[in-house]
């Protein structure tokens, strides 16, 4: 243990003497601080705008005045996607998924106001966020910190001297790894404290345990990712004859893993499992609403069958004799058939997205960067699965809104009566204000089992490589 501590101290002193490393560390600390501050400002501004606009739209709905329920269903309302507190750390897909959606009868609209639409094509490389800095920039610091960890000893002749004094390669290797972990932890400690405090501050008691768990898991997986970079870099230096070769290998690996491969996998998944255009998607929906999912049951036929069924059930000769307004029942039946059409087409769309994501998950087995990227978005609730969950919650709310309007029309108005019947605030208040709760942290991680397995396998592999190299090189004395 004493020898291990000595090695750690020695490596820390050497690192502090390297001006390039110190300068790079200061730059990364500055960039991380700026990214965190920018993320906080963006979160606060968007949260404030969403909260204020949400209140305005709720007041519009409640104070829309007396009108027919079906007109109110078309008057509709807006629902806004709440910002999760950890999105200040990792923006994830928030720039692409949209921030609000208009709810009305007959139509399931797409989300609007996607921030990515206002950015240049450079957005494809990602926005400057704290997560991006940890995933891309900190590994660069690790590379420049560790690439000469062994080659410097070998070139100066101190490696043989250390080994001849009885220090094993195992002690030397782990001393270097622990030293670099200590240096990196010291550099990132202010940032970790800042992100923890910002994430927990102001969170309700109800969601506090979940947020604390998410923060702890984020620190854990990022810590493991950076540890893998450190351990792998030391192993490369151990196996290289000169520092230049080690640096070339590590930089090439960094470029491939964090820049080339993610973009290649994204393009491959899009070309292999392509999504329909918005125009074709909407056209197919309208076609099926008009002609039926089987193409043989147009709306007129469905309405005629419904009318016949209702008249038979209530044993009357005409819809005027029914104890309710058939128009309301007919409209609700039309809505429910539209739900089937939307569920069918959106289900197919989600299948394609699942296949695309599955390909990325499989690729993560050979690239820990992809694993970290997906797990980070899951833990910050900015991933595709969380958005789909929110989208489904919104659609359930829209359907309930339309059902209440059609039910009131059926129960409280007469057949053929439209403008003559009006509802008021008593009906509008029956629709509760929309609220959304993010899935628990464990539910968020459930789709990412391959990513978790990837980090585990990479940890085992790198530990094995280090252990094997240490045993193979142990006979080096004198």
C-alpha positions in Angstrom: 0.0 0.0 0.0 2.9 2.4 0.9 4.4 1.9 -2.6 1.1 2.5 -4.2 0.7 5.8 -2.4 4.2 6.8 -3.4 3.4 6.1 -7.1 0.2 8.1 -6.9 2.1 11.1 -5.4 4.8 10.9 -8.0 2.3 10.8 -10.9 0.3 13.7 -9.5 3.5 15.8 -9.3 4.5 14.9 -12.8 1.1 15.9 -14.1 1.2 19.2 -12.4 4.5 20.0 -14.1 3.0 19.5 -17.5 1.9 23.0 -18.6 -0.2 21.7 -21.5 -2.2 19.4 -19.2 -2.7 22.1 -16.7 -3.8 24.6 -19.4 -6.1 22.0 -20.9 -7.6 21.3 -17.5 -8.3 25.0 -16.9 -9.9 25.3 -20.3 -12.2 22.3 -19.7 -13.2 23.6 -16.3 -14.1 26.9 -17.9 -16.0 25.3 -20.7 -17.9 23.0 -18.3 -18.8 26.0 -16.1 -20.0 28.0 -19.0 -22.0 25.0 -20.3 -23.6 24.4 -16.9 -24.5 28.1 -16.5 -25.9 28.3 -20.1 -28.0 25.1 -19.4 -29.3 26.6 -16.2 -30.3 29.8 -18.0 -32.0 27.9 -20.8 -33.9 25.7 -18.3 -35.1 28.7 -16.2 -36.2 30.7 -19.3 -38.0 27.8 -20.9 -39.6 26.7 -17.7 -40.8 30.2 -17.0 -42.3 30.6 -20.5 -44.0 27.2 -20.4 -45.5 27.9 -16.9 -46.8 31.3 -17.9 -48.2 30.2 -21.2 -49.7 27.1 -19.7 -51.6 29.3 -17.2 -52.8 31.6 -20.0 -54.1 28.7 -22.1 -55.9 27.2 -19.1 -57.6 30.5 -18.5 -58.6 30.7 -22.2 -60.2 27.3 -21.9 -62.1 28.1 -18.7 -63.3 31.5 -19.9 -64.1 30.7 -23.5 -67.8 31.5 -22.9 -71.0 29.7 -23.6 -70.9 27.6 -26.8 -71.8 24.2 -28.2 -69.6 21.4 -26.8 -68.4 20.4 -30.3 -67.4 24.0 -31.0 -65.5 23.9 -27.7 -63.8 20.6 -28.8 -62.5 22.5 -31.9 -61.6 25.5 -29.9 -59.4 23.1 -28.0 -56.3 24.0 -25.9 -52.6 23.7 -25.9 -50.4 21.3 -23.8 -46.8 22.1 -23.1 -43.9 19.6 -22.5 -42.4 20.4 -19.1 -38.7 20.8 -18.8 -37.0 18.2 -16.5 -34.6 19.7 -14.1 -31.7 17.5 -15.3 -32.2 18.7 -18.8 -29.9 21.6 -17.8 -27.1 19.0 -17.8 -28.0 17.0 -20.9 -30.4 18.5 -23.5 -30.9 15.2 -25.2 -33.6 15.3 -27.8 -35.5 18.3 -26.4 -34.4 20.4 -29.4 -36.0 18.0 -31.8 -39.2 16.8 -30.1 -41.0 20.1 -29.8 -42.4 22.0 -26.8 -46.2 22.2 -27.4 -49.1 20.6 -29.1 -52.6 21.8 -30.0 -55.4 19.5 -28.9 -58.7 19.5 -30.8 -61.4 17.1 -32.1 -60.7 14.8 -35.0 -57.0 15.5 -35.3 -53.9 14.3 -33.4 -51.5 17.1 -34.2 -47.7 16.9 -34.1 -45.6 18.8 -31.6 -44.6 22.3 -32.6 -41.8 24.8 -31.9 -38.7 22.6 -32.2 -35.7 24.6 -31.2 -33.5 22.7 -33.7 -35.4 24.3 -36.6 -33.9 27.6 -35.6 -30.3 26.3 -35.6 -27.9 25.8 -38.4 -26.8 22.4 -39.7 -24.1 22.4 -37.0 -26.8 21.3 -34.6 -26.2 17.7 -35.8 -23.0 17.7 -33.8 -24.9 18.5 -30.6 -25.5 21.6 -28.5 -22.9 22.7 -26.0 -24.0 21.1 -22.8 -22.3 19.8 -19.7 -22.9 16.2 -20.8 -21.2 16.9 -24.2 -18.2 18.3 -22.4 -17.9 15.2 -20.2 -18.4 12.8 -23.1 -16.1 14.5 -25.6 -13.7 17.1 -24.1 -12.8 15.4 -20.8 -11.6 12.2 -22.6 -9.2 14.5 -24.6 -7.8 15.7 -21.3 -7.4 12.1 -20.2 -5.5 11.2 -23.4 -3.0 14.1 -23.0 -2.7 13.3 -19.3 -2.0 9.6 -19.7 -0.5 8.8 -23.1 3.1 9.1 -21.9 2.4 7.5 -18.5 4.6 4.5 -19.3 6.5 5.5 -22.4 8.0 8.5 -20.5 9.3 6.0 -17.9 10.6 3.7 -20.5 12.3 6.4 -22.6 14.0 8.0 -19.5 15.1 4.6 -18.1 13.2 5.0 -14.8 11.0 2.1 -15.5 13.8 -0.5 -15.1 15.0 1.4 -12.0 11.5 1.1 -10.4 11.1 -2.5 -11.3 14.6 -3.4 -10.0 13.6 -1.9 -6.6 10.8 -4.5 -6.3 7.9 -2.4 -7.5 5.6 -4.7 -9.5 3.9 -3.7 -12.7 0.6 -4.2 -11.0 1.4 -1.6 -8.3 2.9 0.8 -10.9 -0.1 0.5 -13.2 -2.7 1.0 -10.5 -0.8 3.7 -8.9 -0.9 5.6 -12.2 -4.6 4.9 -12.8 -5.5 6.0 -9.2 -3.4 9.2 -9.6 -5.2 10.2 -12.8 -8.6 9.4 -11.3 -7.6 11.6 -8.3 -6.6 14.5 -10.6 -9.7 14.2 -12.7 -12.0 14.0 -9.6 -10.3 17.2 -8.3 -10.9 19.0 -11.6 -14.5 17.9 -11.8 -15.4 18.2 -8.2 -16.7 21.9 -8.4 -18.8 20.9 -11.4 -20.2 17.8 -9.7 -21.2 19.9 -6.6 -22.8 22.5 -8.8 -24.9 20.1 -10.9 -26.0 18.2 -7.8 -27.1 21.4 -6.0 -28.8 22.9 -9.1 -30.7 19.6 -9.7 -32.0 19.1 -6.2 -32.7 22.8 -5.4 -36.4 23.7 -5.8 -37.5 20.1 -6.5 -40.7 19.0 -4.7 -40.5 16.5 -1.9 -42.6 14.1 -4.0 -40.0 13.9 -6.8 -36.8 14.5 -4.7 -35.9 10.8 -4.1 -36.2 10.1 -7.9 -34.1 13.1 -8.8 -31.4 12.3 -6.2 -31.3 8.7 -7.6 -30.9 10.0 -11.1 -28.1 12.4 -10.1 -26.3 9.6 -8.2 -26.6 7.2 -11.2 -25.4 10.0 -13.6 -22.3 10.5 -11.5 -21.8 6.7 -11.4 -22.0 6.0 -15.1 -20.0 9.1 -16.1 -17.4 8.2 -13.5 -17.2 4.6 -14.9 -17.0 5.9 -18.5 -14.1 8.2 -17.6 -12.4 5.5 -15.6 -12.5 3.2 -18.6 -10.8 6.0 -20.7 -8.1 6.4 -18.0 -7.5 2.6 -17.6 -7.5 2.0 -21.4 -5.1 5.0 -22.0 -2.7 3.7 -19.4 -2.9 0.2 -21.0 -2.1 1.6 -24.4 0.9 3.5 -23.0 2.0 0.3 -21.3 1.9 -1.6 -24.6 3.5 1.2 -26.7 7.2 1.6 -27.3 7.2 5.4 -27.6 4.8 8.2 -26.6 4.0 9.3 -30.1 2.6 5.9 -31.0 0.4 5.9 -27.9 -0.9 9.4 -28.6 -1.7 8.5 -32.2 -3.6 5.3 -31.2 -5.6 7.1 -28.5 -6.5 10.1 -30.6 -7.5 7.8 -33.5 -9.7 5.8 -31.1 -11.3 9.0 -29.7 -12.1 10.3 -33.2 -13.6 6.9 -34.2 -15.6 6.3 -31.0 -17.0 9.7 -30.3 -17.3 11.3 -33.7 -17.3 8.9 -36.6 -19.1 5.9 -35.3 -22.1 7.6 -33.7 -22.9 9.5 -36.9 -22.3 6.4 -39.0 -24.7 4.3 -36.8 -27.3 7.1 -37.0 -27.1 7.3 -40.8 -27.2 3.5 -41.1 -30.3 3.2 -38.8 -32.1 5.9 -40.8 -31.3 4.2 -44.2 -32.1 0.7 -43.0 -35.3 1.6 -41.2 -36.6 4.7 -42.9 -39.5 6.8 -41.7 -42.2 8.0 -44.0 -42.4 11.7 -44.9 -44.9 13.8 -42.9 -47.0 14.4 -46.0 -47.2 10.6 -46.8 -47.9 9.8 -43.1 -50.8 12.3 -42.8 -52.2 11.3 -46.2 -52.3 7.6 -45.2 -54.2 8.5 -41.9 -56.8 10.6 -43.7 -57.3 7.9 -46.3 -57.9 5.3 -43.6 -60.2 7.6 -41.7 -62.3 8.1 -44.9 -62.2 4.5 -46.3 -61.6 2.5 -43.2 -58.5 0.5 -42.1 -59.6 -2.3 -44.4 -60.3 0.0 -47.3 -63.9 -1.3 -47.5 -65.7 0.5 -44.8 -66.2 4.2 -45.5 -67.5 6.6 -42.9 -71.0 6.5 -44.3 -71.2 2.8 -44.0 -69.9 2.9 -40.4 -72.4 5.5 -39.4 -75.3 3.6 -41.0 -74.3 0.4 -39.2 -74.0 2.3 -35.9 -77.5 3.9 -36.4 -79.0 0.5 -37.2 -77.4 -1.1 -34.1 -78.6 1.7 -31.8 -82.1 1.7 -33.1 -82.3 -2.1 -32.7 -80.9 -1.9 -29.1 -83.4 0.7 -28.0 -86.3 -0.7 -30.1 -87.2 2.5 -31.8 -87.9 3.5 -35.5 -85.9 6.7 -35.7 -83.0 8.5 -34.0 -85.4 11.3 -33.0 -87.1 8.7 -30.6 -83.8 7.9 -28.8 -83.5 9.1 -25.2 -80.3 11.0 -26.1 -78.9 13.0 -29.0 -77.7 10.5 -31.6 -75.4 13.2 -33.1 -73.3 13.1 -30.0 -73.0 9.3 -30.0 -72.2 9.4 -33.8 -69.4 12.0 -33.2 -67.9 10.0 -30.4 -68.0 6.8 -32.5 -66.2 8.7 -35.2 -63.6 9.9 -32.7 -63.1 6.3 -31.4 -62.6 5.0 -35.0 -60.1 7.8 -35.6 -58.3 6.7 -32.4 -57.9 3.2 -34.0 -56.5 4.7 -37.2 -54.0 6.9 -35.3 -53.0 4.1 -33.0 -52.4 1.9 -36.1 -50.2 4.4 -37.9 -48.4 5.7 -34.9 -47.8 2.2 -33.8 -46.1 1.4 -37.1 -44.1 4.6 -36.7 -42.9 3.7 -33.2 -41.9 0.2 -34.4 -39.5 1.9 -36.9 -38.1 4.1 -34.2 -37.7 1.1 -31.9 -35.7 -0.7 -34.7 -33.5 2.4 -35.2 -32.9 2.7 -31.4 -32.3 -1.1 -31.2 -29.5 -0.8 -33.8 -27.9 1.9 -31.8 -28.2 -0.2 -28.6 -26.5 -3.2 -30.3 -23.7 -0.9 -31.6 -23.2 0.3 -28.0 -21.8 -3.1 -27.2 -18.7 -2.1 -29.1 -18.7 1.6 -28.2 -19.1 2.7 -24.6 -19.7 6.3 -25.8 -23.0 5.2 -27.4 -23.9 3.5 -24.1 -23.2 6.6 -22.1 -25.1 8.8 -24.6 -28.3 6.7 -24.3 -28.1 6.2 -20.6 -27.4 9.9 -20.0 -30.5 10.9 -21.9 -32.6 8.3 -20.1 -31.5 9.5 -16.7 -32.1 13.2 -17.6 -35.5 12.2 -19.1 -34.6 13.7 -22.4 -34.6 10.5 -24.5 -37.1 9.2 -27.1 -38.8 6.7 -24.8 -39.7 9.5 -22.3 -41.0 11.7 -25.0 -43.2 8.9 -26.4 -44.5 8.3 -22.9 -45.4 12.0 -22.7 -46.9 12.0 -26.1 -49.2 9.0 -25.1 -50.2 10.8 -21.9 -51.1 13.9 -24.0 -53.2 11.9 -26.4 -55.1 10.2 -23.6 -55.9 13.7 -22.2 -57.1 14.9 -25.7 -59.4 11.8 -26.0 -60.8 12.4 -22.6 -61.5 16.1 -23.5 -63.3 15.1 -26.7 -65.3 12.3 -24.9 -66.6 14.8 -22.3 -67.7 17.2 -25.0 -69.5 14.6 -27.0 -71.0 13.0 -23.9 -72.5 16.3 -22.8 -73.9 16.9 -26.3 -75.5 13.5 -26.3 -77.0 13.7 -22.9 -78.1 17.4 -22.7 -79.1 18.4 -26.3 -81.8 17.2 -28.7 -81.3 15.7 -32.2 -80.9 18.4 -34.8 -80.1 21.0 -32.2 -76.7 22.6 -32.6 -76.4 26.4 -32.1 -79.5 26.3 -30.0 -77.7 24.3 -27.3 -74.8 25.8 -25.4 -72.7 24.6 -22.5 -70.8 26.8 -20.1 -68.0 27.0 -17.5 -69.5 24.1 -15.5 -68.6 21.8 -18.4 -65.2 23.4 -19.1 -64.2 22.9 -15.5 -64.9 19.2 -15.7 -61.7 18.9 -17.8 -58.9 18.9 -15.3 -55.8 20.9 -16.0 -53.2 18.7 -17.8 -50.4 17.4 -15.6 -47.5 15.1 -16.4 -45.2 13.0 -14.2 -42.0 11.6 -15.6 -41.6 7.8 -15.4 -39.5 6.7 -12.4 -35.7 6.3 -12.9 -36.0 2.5 -13.1 -38.7 2.6 -15.7 -36.6 5.1 -17.7 -33.6 2.7 -17.6 -35.6 -0.5 -18.5 -35.2 0.0 -22.4 -31.5 0.4 -22.0 -30.4 -3.0 -20.8 -27.9 -3.5 -23.6 -26.2 -0.2 -22.8 -25.8 -1.2 -19.1 -24.4 -4.5 -20.3 -22.0 -2.7 -22.6 -20.4 -0.7 -19.7 -20.2 -3.9 -17.7 -18.5 -5.8 -20.5 -16.1 -3.0 -21.2 -15.1 -2.8 -17.6 -14.4 -6.5 -17.4 -12.4 -6.4 -20.7 -10.2 -3.5 -19.7 -9.5 -4.9 -16.3 -8.6 -8.2 -17.9 -6.2 -6.5 -20.4 -4.5 -4.6 -17.6 -4.2 -7.7 -15.5 -2.9 -9.8 -18.4 -0.3 -7.1 -19.4 0.9 -6.7 -15.8 1.4 -10.5 -15.5 3.2 -10.8 -18.8 5.6 -7.9 -18.1 6.4 -8.9 -14.5 9.7 -10.7 -15.2 11.3 -7.3 -16.3 14.2 -6.8 -13.8 17.7 -5.5 -14.0 
